């Protein structure tokens, strides 16, 4: 049933001249226990993530749509909240699964850094160490930038300007991306600050 929906979506995209980024948004066992993986799991633990089933899913979809010209990228996992070692191993296996069916000159492999972007620079640098460009060409990063989840500023001052929050955040992303020298895009974002302009 799910593959049928994908068949329709890809066909409609081709008919309308659109390009498609495939994305494993909800993985078997969940990758974060939150609604962004399809369902909320109150007692979720990273050990519940089924890496083997997720890789199988990625390869099944990559094989099914390997010849479709509208597909330009395959995102391996949406907003994972997994340990660095387990996540890097999954990304390596998922990337290899895509590459068995979709060549790098036509389809990018996308790694989501939504939770990783808050981690130490060593975690970012480990991507190039574990997945060097010579073995993983056309690998790009997806940053999800949600300023609406930032905490209030010093003294809970709701009148502070938006740039005071977003400026340093963007600078941090730029610095972290410079470590890996990989292309990146913002697949999801919101510049909303829920307390901005509200009464203190």
Secondary structure, DSSP 8 states (H G I E B T S, - for coil): -HHHHHHHHHHHHHHHT--EEEE--S-TT-SSSSGGGTS--TT--GGG--HHHHHHHHHHHHHHTTT-TTEEEEE--SS----HHHHHHHHHHHHHHHHTTS-TTT-EEEEE-TTGGGS-HHHHHHHHHHS-TTTS-SEEEEEEEEGGG----GGG-TTS-HHHHHHHHHHHHHHHHHHHT--EEEEEEE---TTTTS--
